[in-house]
Amino acid sequence: MDLKAYQHEVVVTDAGLPFKLFSFEGANGNYTRDKHWHRSIEIFAVWEGKLDFTLHEKKFPLSAGEFVIVNSNEVHSIAAPNPNRTVVLQIPQDTFADYFTDDQFIWFSHGDRETDHRVFTLLQEMYLINTKGEEGYRLQVLSLYYELLYILVTKYRKFNVNEDILKSNKQLKKLSNITRYMKDHYAEPLSLEMMAEQFSYSPSYLSRMFQKHAGINFKDYLLGIRLEHAVRELEETGGQIVDIALGNGFPNSKAFSNAFRDKYGVLPSEYRKNK
């Protein structure tokens, strides 16, 4: 499978937590998300309503009380024609590094009905506790999260997968250390030339690597990481626009505002007012 034909999604974990947990953006219905992929493992759990999910051209209609697991680098699309209530959990693939195969690979699928029910309940409880934000909530959420990880590793992990899945996963293996470094150092000055030197590649080779295996150029990938962090600060803090810009790797507030408007259609100040 040629992953560069599909959009790559940059996933940034929630502040102070090792995952990203959020309410599905298509809750109001009349929503579609075209084919895309990311390195994180993702779980969509439908509380109310329905979703039409597609994984590798195979359709999975989801109703209330059901969930789907999206594995790392698995191409998927979503259609939500009607209102729904859905929670999404994104887990960085490296969370499972101790359980990778020799090919640096891991794959998950559903378990028995009782275990599936427990997973669904864990996701509900995690979301509700995290949303309330009461004293000690992170400890409680983390305890549920680690139970979920335990179930994934002991009940849902699959060892026999077809060669096409293995091949598509290997396509991004060479990029993993580079993108991890970028996510850890996004607020610092980074350039294609600096990263190429850091990982002993030529700039032209690194540029081709991003285009071939990620379907996105280096600059846009880095910009996506910075914007993800910046928009979270806009939503969760009262920081000045210029401070948010500089704190997330942008050279100035003008560059940040232009990039933000290109992606979200509004200026950062307007986005904050509407939240």
N, C-alpha and C positions, 0 to 999 in steps of 0.2 A: 504494500500500500504506500502511495506517495503522500506523506503527511503534509507536504508543502502546498497541496491543493486546498487545504483547509485552514481555517483561522486558528492561531495559537492564542490561548488565554493565559495571561499572567495571574497567578494566584499568590496573594500575600496574606499571611495568617493574621488573626486578630491581635491587637496589642496585648502583650503579656500572656498570650495563650499559644499553644503549639498547633492550632488548627484555625480554620475559618468557619464560622457558623452564622447563618443568616436566613432571613425570610426570602423566598424565591421572588425575583423581580417581576415575574409574570403573573402575580397574584390577581390582578384586575382582569385578566383574560385578554383576548385579542392580541396575543403575543406569540412570536416565533423567534427562536434562536437557531441560526444556521449551523451547519456542521463545523465543529471546532474540537480542540483537544487541549490537554494540559498534562503535566507530569503528576499532579496530585491525584489521589484516589478521592472519588466524590460519591456521596450518597444523597439521593433525592427521596424524601419521605413525604407522601401526600396525606395531609390530615383531613382536608375537605375538598370535594370536587374531583376533577380528573386532569391527567396530563397525557399527552401522546409523546412517548419517548422513542428515539431511534438510535440503535447501537449497531454500527457496521451494517447499515441497510436493513437491519431486522427491527421491526416495530414492537414496542412493549407498552401497551396501554396501561396506565396506572390509575387505580381508583383509590378512594379514601382507605387508609389503613395499609397501603402497599408502599414499597420502596424499591429503588433500583440502585445497584452498585456500578459505578463507572470506573474502570481500571485506568491506570496510568497509560497515557498515550492512546487511549481508546476514542476513536472519532464518534461523536454523538451530536444529536440535534434534539430540540424540544419544541413542542407546540402546545400552547395553552389557549384554546379558543374561548374558554369560559372561565369565570372567576374560580379561584382555588386558594387553598391555604397549604403551602408546601414549605418545608424546611430543608435547607441544603447544608451538608457538612463536607468540607474539603480538608483532606489530610495529606500533608507532604509525603511523597513516596519514601523519602529517606527515613521517615519514622520507623519503617520496617527493615532498615538496613541489616539488622542482625538476623533476619529471616530470609534474605535474598538467596536465590539459587546461585550457582557458580557463574551464571550469565548476568548477575546483578538484576534479577528479575523476580517479580512476585505478582500473583494473580488471585483474585477473589471471586467467589460466586455464592449464591444463596445456600442456606442450610435447611434444616427441617423447620416445620411450621412453628414449633415452640420457640426455637432459637430466633427465627425471624421476628416473632412477636416481641421477644425481649429486646432485640435491636431497635425495633420501632419505638418501643417504650423508652429506651435509653435516649434516643434522639429527641423525643418529646420533652423528657425531663431536663435534658441538657439545655434545650432552647428556652424553656420557661424559666429555669433558674438563672441562666445567663442574662435573660431579658430583665428580670426583676432586679438583679444586681445588689441583693442584700448582703450584709456583712458575712464575709467568709464564702461568698458564692463561688469564687474561683476554685477553692479547694473542693467544694462539692461537685462542681462541673467536671473538674479534672478526675475525680474518683469515678464518675460515670464514664468519662472518656476512656480511661484506662481499662475499664471493664469491657467497653466496646472493642478496643484494640485486641484484648485477649480473645474475644469471640472471633474476630476477624482472622487472627493467626491460628487459632486452634480448631475452629469449626468451618471457616469459609475459604481457607487457603487451598488452592488447587495446584497440583504438580504436573498434571498432564494437559498441556495446551498445544494447539496446532502450530506448525512452523511459521505460518503467516503472522501470527501474533508475536512470536519470538522475534521475527525479522523486523517488524515495525518498531518494536521496543528497542532493539539494538541501534536503530537509526539515530536515536538521541543520546545514546550512552556517552559519546565523545563530548557532548555539550554539557553534561550534567555538572561537572566540577566548575565549569566556567559560569554557568547561570547561577549556581549556588554562591559563587564568589560575588557576582553582581548583586544578588539579593542582600548579601551581608554588607556590601560597601557602596550601595546605591547613592548614599548621601555625599560621597566623596567624588572628587573630579575623576571621571573615567572616560577613556576614549578607546576606540578600536585599536589604536597603536599601543596603548598602555596594556590592554588586556592581551594582545598578541604577544608582547614581550613577557608578560607575567606567565603565560602558559607555553612559551617557546614555539609559537607559530608565527608565520608571516601575516601581516595585516590582511593581505589579499586572500590567503587561505582561510583565515578566521571569518572573514566576510562571507566567503562562499559557503562555509560550514553553516552559518546561521541561515542563509538563504535556502540551502539544500535540505537541512534537517529540521529547521524550525519554521520555514516558510515566512520569515520575517527578517528584516535587516537588524544589525546590531543596534543602531541608533533608536529604532522604534521599540525594540525589546526593552532597552534601558529606560526609555521614556515611559513605557507602560508601568514598569516597577515604580518609578518615582511618582507618577500620577496616582497610583493605587494608594501609596502611603500619604500623599498630600491630601487626597479627597477624604481620607479617614480623619486627618487632623482638622479639616474644615468642618466636618460633621461633629467631632467629639471635643474640640477645644475652641477657645476664643482667641487664639493666636492671630497676630497680624498677618495679612497676606504675604507681605515681604519676608517675614520670619519663616513662614511655612515654606515659601519658595526656596529660600537659602538653606533651610534645614533639610530639604529633600533633594538636594543636588542641582537645583536650577541656578544659573548664574545671576539671575535677577528676577524681579516680580513680573516684568514684561514678558520674558521668555516663558515663565510659568503660566501667565494668563493666556498667552497665545496658544500654548499646547493644551491647556485645559479647555479652552473654547473649541478648539479643533475636535476634541474627543467628546465633550459633553454638550456642546452647542450653546453654552452660556459662560459668562465670566465667573471666576471663583466667588466674587462678592455676591453676584446674583444667585449662584447655586446655594450659598449659605443662607441667604434670605428666604429662599423657598423651602428650606429644610425645617 
